[in-house]
Amino acid sequence: MRFLRHLHLLLFLVLLSLPAGFSSQAGDTSAFRVLSMSPAATEVLFSLGAGDALVGVTRFCDYPPDVFQKEIPRLTNMLDVSPEMLLTVAPDLVVLDNLNFNLKDRIENLGIDVFVLRSDNIPTLCDSIEGLGSVLNLRERGSEIASSIRSELERIRLLTNGLPRPRVAIAVDRDVKDPLIHSLYIAGRESFYDELINLSGGENAFNMAGVTYPRMSAEGLLALDPDVIIDIVGSHAGYELNSGAIQSAIQNQWKSLPELKAVRGARVYLVQGDEALRPGPRIIGVLRRFAIFIHPELASEIDTRPLNKTTCSK
């Protein structure tokens, strides 16, 4: 009996020493095997300091550079996932986002935990960053990132408060290889960008509710006639975006619509790369860009170090 009591005590002490959840120590992600199925989630995971926990990412995850330096396997195309791959990689946690959260049930049915990084709006994004930090025992770092985003958003909002609000259209997708602009997708009232426009001191030129990213013809854009156009051209366009020839081609596209107020006033701005297409830690830099595009008189009051803007219509 004495032996059994000692054995029970020993087992109790061992259980106390086991990690709670995946890990009991704040900042320790060594017990995690994380599969990121979202470029935005991959950025968040690295910003949290959880890059070493990644056992796989999507083929579109190209930031930060550590994704390549660590040679993390590229296992999925983001919008689909095979049970065979999941069972082979054996992640403890799969991180999804707004674009593929419909995969959640399928993955959980295999006994794998899922976290969905929501980015319906900026408060939701900040909450998600904090939530993912908590799941990974990185609560403090998650709160730090979210707090820095919230404080910078408030600072920009106060800077633009009371200023005139130009009408802004954000182009998010079109055929950039076409020499003319025949049609394009713009950010509607239900989009993430609508909030960025408002915080930056502008007003969304497309004010119809219920449409997230309306497809608009050139004629429709002429009828909308925004004061400012922000043209987001991501890497999916298939161009080497830093090429001067490509920048010139995009500028010429907009010059083909000289009737637009934004073109006449040299208020068409090009945002290159995927930073503005991925709601995540770099959203602060995106907001700074937008605020300076919409209110260039504020440039000296906004930290412009991460800013790389190109005016398309001069």
matplotlib code that plots the C-alpha trace (Angstrom):
import matplotlib.pyplot as plt

x = [0.0, 2.9, 4.3, 1.0, 0.7, 4.2, 3.3, 0.2, 2.1, 4.7, 2.1, 0.4, 3.7, 4.4, 0.9, 1.5, 4.7, 3.0, 2.2, -1.2, -2.7, 0.3, 2.8, 2.7, 5.5, 4.6, 6.5, 7.3, 6.0, 8.3, 5.3, 3.3, 3.2, 1.4, 0.1, -0.6, -3.1, -3.1, -0.4, -1.8, -1.7, 1.9, 2.8, 0.9, 2.6, 6.1, 5.2, 4.2, 7.5, 6.0, 7.8, 9.7, 6.4, 5.5, 5.5, 3.9, 2.6, 0.8, 2.4, 1.4, 3.2, 6.2, 6.6, 8.5, 11.8, 12.2, 9.6, 12.3, 15.3, 13.7, 12.8, 9.3, 7.5, 4.9, 2.1, -1.2, -2.8, -4.9, -8.4, -8.2, -6.5, -6.2, -6.7, -3.6, -1.4, -2.8, -2.2, 1.4, 2.3, 0.4, -0.1, -1.5, -3.1, -4.2, -4.7, -7.3, -8.6, -11.7, -11.1, -11.0, -12.7, -15.2, -12.5, -12.7, -15.2, -13.4, -10.1, -11.6, -13.3, -9.7, -9.1, -7.0, -7.5, -8.3, -7.9, -9.6, -7.8, -10.8, -10.3, -13.8, -12.7, -9.7, -11.1, -11.8, -8.3, -6.8, -8.9, -7.8, -4.1, -4.6, -6.6, -3.9, -1.3, -3.2, -3.6, 0.2, 1.1, 2.2, -0.5, 1.8, 3.2, -0.3, -1.5, 1.5, 0.9, -2.8, -2.3, 0.2, -2.3, -5.1, -3.0, -1.7, -5.2, -6.5, -3.6, -4.3, -8.0, -7.4, -5.0, -7.7, -10.6, -12.4, -10.6, -12.5, -13.3, -12.4, -14.3, -12.0, -12.1, -9.8, -9.1, -8.3, -8.1, -8.2, -6.3, -3.1, -1.8, -4.5, -3.3, -6.7, -8.9, -12.1, -13.3, -12.0, -13.0, -13.2, -13.7, -17.3, -18.9, -18.8, -15.1, -12.1, -10.9, -14.0, -12.8, -9.3, -10.7, -12.7, -9.9, -7.6, -10.0, -11.8, -15.2, -15.8, -16.9, -19.0, -21.6, -24.0, -24.5, -24.5, -21.7, -18.2, -16.1, -18.3, -17.1, -17.3, -16.9, -14.8, -18.0, -19.2, -16.0, -16.4, -19.9, -18.5, -15.7, -13.8, -11.5, -8.8, -8.0, -5.8, -4.7, -3.5, -1.5, -0.5, 2.1, -0.7, -0.7, 2.3, 4.6, 8.0, 6.3, 9.5, 10.1, 10.0, 8.4, 5.6, 5.0, 4.9, 2.4, 0.1, 0.4, -0.6, -3.6, -5.0, -4.1, -6.5, -9.3, -8.4, -12.0, -11.6, -11.2, -8.5, -6.5, -6.8, -5.7, -2.8, -4.6, -4.2, -1.8, -0.2, 0.3, 2.6, 2.9, 0.7, 1.0, -2.3, -4.0, -3.2, -4.8, -2.2, 0.6, 1.6, -1.8, -0.3, 1.9, -1.0, -3.1, -0.2, 0.0, -3.7, -3.8, -1.0, -2.6, -5.9, -4.4, -0.9, -0.8, -0.4, 2.8, 5.1, 3.0, 2.9, 5.8, 6.6, 9.6, 7.7, 6.0, 6.8, 4.2, 4.0, 1.7, 0.3, -1.3, 1.5]
y = [0.0, 2.4, 1.6, 2.4, 5.7, 6.6, 5.6, 7.8, 10.7, 10.3, 10.2, 13.3, 15.2, 14.1, 15.3, 18.7, 19.0, 18.3, 21.3, 22.8, 22.6, 22.5, 24.4, 25.9, 28.4, 31.8, 32.3, 28.6, 27.3, 24.2, 21.9, 23.2, 21.9, 24.6, 24.6, 28.0, 28.1, 31.8, 34.3, 36.8, 34.2, 33.3, 37.0, 37.1, 33.9, 35.2, 38.6, 36.6, 34.8, 31.5, 30.9, 28.0, 26.2, 26.2, 22.8, 24.0, 27.1, 27.8, 28.4, 32.0, 32.7, 34.9, 37.2, 37.6, 36.5, 34.0, 31.9, 31.1, 31.1, 28.5, 26.4, 25.7, 23.2, 24.7, 22.2, 23.7, 26.0, 27.7, 26.9, 23.2, 20.6, 16.8, 14.5, 12.6, 15.7, 16.6, 13.1, 13.1, 16.6, 15.9, 19.5, 20.3, 23.5, 24.7, 28.5, 29.6, 33.0, 34.6, 33.1, 29.5, 29.2, 26.8, 24.1, 24.4, 21.5, 19.2, 19.7, 19.4, 16.2, 14.7, 15.7, 18.7, 22.1, 25.0, 28.8, 31.2, 34.5, 36.9, 40.2, 41.4, 44.7, 46.0, 45.4, 41.8, 41.5, 42.8, 40.4, 37.5, 38.4, 38.4, 35.2, 33.4, 34.7, 33.2, 29.8, 29.7, 30.8, 34.2, 36.3, 39.2, 39.5, 39.2, 42.0, 44.1, 43.8, 44.5, 47.5, 49.0, 48.7, 50.2, 53.1, 54.0, 53.8, 56.2, 58.5, 58.6, 59.0, 62.1, 63.6, 63.4, 64.3, 67.4, 67.6, 67.5, 64.0, 63.3, 60.6, 57.6, 54.5, 51.6, 49.3, 45.8, 43.7, 44.0, 42.9, 45.0, 43.5, 45.2, 48.5, 50.0, 49.8, 48.1, 46.9, 46.5, 45.5, 48.1, 48.0, 48.4, 49.5, 46.0, 45.6, 45.8, 48.8, 50.9, 51.2, 52.2, 54.9, 56.3, 56.2, 57.9, 60.8, 59.9, 58.7, 55.6, 56.8, 53.5, 53.9, 51.2, 48.7, 45.0, 44.6, 43.8, 44.1, 45.3, 44.8, 48.1, 49.1, 52.0, 53.8, 53.1, 54.4, 57.6, 58.0, 57.5, 60.0, 59.8, 62.5, 59.9, 56.5, 54.0, 51.2, 48.1, 45.8, 42.6, 40.0, 37.8, 40.2, 38.3, 41.3, 42.2, 45.1, 47.1, 47.3, 50.9, 49.7, 48.1, 51.2, 53.2, 50.8, 51.1, 54.9, 54.8, 52.7, 55.4, 58.1, 56.4, 57.8, 61.5, 62.4, 61.1, 63.9, 61.8, 61.5, 65.2, 66.1, 63.6, 61.8, 58.2, 56.3, 52.9, 50.5, 47.7, 44.2, 42.2, 44.2, 46.0, 42.8, 40.9, 42.2, 41.6, 43.3, 45.5, 47.1, 50.1, 50.9, 50.5, 53.0, 55.5, 55.2, 55.7, 58.7, 60.4, 59.7, 61.1, 64.0, 64.7, 67.8, 65.4, 63.8, 65.5, 64.4, 60.7, 58.3, 57.8, 55.4, 52.4, 54.4, 53.6, 55.5, 56.1, 58.7, 57.2, 60.2, 62.8]
z = [0.0, 0.8, -2.6, -4.3, -2.4, -3.5, -7.1, -7.0, -5.7, -8.4, -11.1, -9.7, -9.7, -13.3, -14.4, -12.7, -14.8, -18.1, -20.3, -20.2, -23.7, -25.9, -23.7, -20.3, -20.7, -22.3, -25.5, -26.0, -29.3, -29.5, -28.8, -31.8, -35.4, -37.3, -41.0, -42.3, -45.2, -45.6, -46.6, -44.1, -41.4, -42.2, -41.7, -38.4, -37.2, -37.9, -36.3, -33.2, -33.2, -34.1, -37.4, -36.0, -35.4, -39.0, -40.7, -43.9, -45.8, -49.0, -52.4, -52.1, -48.8, -49.7, -46.7, -44.5, -46.2, -43.4, -45.2, -47.8, -45.5, -43.3, -46.4, -45.0, -47.2, -49.6, -49.3, -50.4, -52.8, -50.0, -51.3, -50.9, -48.7, -48.9, -45.9, -47.0, -46.8, -43.4, -42.1, -43.5, -42.1, -38.8, -37.7, -34.3, -35.6, -39.0, -39.5, -42.1, -43.0, -44.5, -47.9, -46.9, -43.5, -45.3, -44.9, -41.1, -40.5, -42.9, -41.1, -37.6, -38.6, -38.9, -35.2, -36.0, -34.3, -36.5, -35.9, -38.4, -38.7, -39.4, -41.1, -41.7, -40.3, -38.4, -34.9, -35.9, -37.3, -34.0, -32.0, -34.2, -33.7, -30.0, -30.1, -32.2, -29.8, -26.9, -28.6, -29.2, -25.7, -27.1, -25.5, -24.6, -28.1, -29.7, -27.4, -28.3, -32.1, -31.8, -29.5, -31.9, -34.8, -32.7, -31.5, -35.0, -36.4, -33.8, -34.5, -38.2, -37.5, -35.3, -37.9, -40.6, -38.4, -39.6, -42.9, -46.3, -47.3, -51.0, -52.8, -53.2, -55.4, -54.7, -57.7, -56.4, -59.6, -63.4, -66.4, -66.2, -69.4, -71.4, -72.8, -72.0, -68.9, -70.0, -66.6, -63.0, -59.5, -56.9, -53.1, -52.1, -48.8, -47.3, -47.9, -45.6, -47.6, -46.9, -43.3, -44.4, -46.6, -43.7, -41.3, -43.9, -44.2, -47.3, -48.4, -50.5, -54.0, -54.4, -51.7, -52.7, -49.8, -50.2, -52.8, -51.5, -54.7, -57.6, -61.1, -63.0, -66.6, -67.7, -68.4, -64.8, -63.4, -65.5, -64.0, -60.5, -61.2, -57.9, -56.7, -55.8, -57.2, -55.4, -57.8, -56.0, -58.3, -56.6, -57.6, -59.0, -62.0, -63.3, -63.6, -62.2, -60.4, -59.8, -63.5, -64.8, -68.0, -66.2, -64.1, -67.3, -68.9, -65.9, -66.0, -69.7, -68.9, -66.6, -69.1, -71.5, -69.3, -69.3, -68.5, -64.9, -62.3, -60.6, -63.8, -64.6, -61.1, -60.9, -58.1, -59.2, -57.0, -57.6, -54.7, -55.8, -54.2, -51.9, -48.7, -49.3, -50.3, -47.0, -43.8, -41.2, -39.2, -42.2, -42.3, -40.5, -43.5, -45.8, -43.8, -43.8, -47.6, -48.0, -45.7, -47.6, -51.0, -49.7, -47.7, -49.0, -46.8, -43.9, -45.3, -42.8, -39.9, -40.9, -40.6, -44.3, -43.9, -45.1, -47.9, -51.5, -53.5, -57.2, -58.8, -62.0, -63.7, -63.9]

ax = plt.figure().add_subplot(projection="3d")
ax.plot(x, y, z, "-o")
ax.set_aspect("equal")
plt.show()
